[in-house]
Amino acid sequence: MNNQKTPKTKTVAENRKARHEYELFDRYEAGIELKGTEIKSIRKGKVQMKDSYISIKNNQAAIKGLHISEYEFGNRFNHDETRDRRLLLHKNEILKLDQAVRVKGYTLVPIRLYISHGLAKIEVALAKGKNLHDKRQTEKNRDAQREIQKHLKQNYS
């Protein structure tokens, strides 16, 4: 019998474009303030993070542009698909993130949306935009690593 604890997280949506467009630094886990039909749509995987971003106003963090499709069995209490949703972070984390965005020129980017122990969580990262040559260099390094792994695998097989 295996007594290891398995992590109870299920990734629902990932923002792959963020890894390509930005250089990611510190990561934070935040809860999301949701309505009843929103969590049901998230559990079904009907989420799109393509054009979402995070802003901080009045010491409150909010995610904007996160598209959660309407719940198909919802009635007149169904939610608005692209409404702003408040992020649940500690006050000192919000202040630290706000300072990094204002003073150091970082951007707050949502990385992935997942369900942990029945609650919807979002992974947020401080990021700086990449230039075109940085994107090309990252791609070259990735291709080189892939080639190295391929040759190592062939040599030991």
Disulfide bonds with the S-S distance in Angstrom:
none
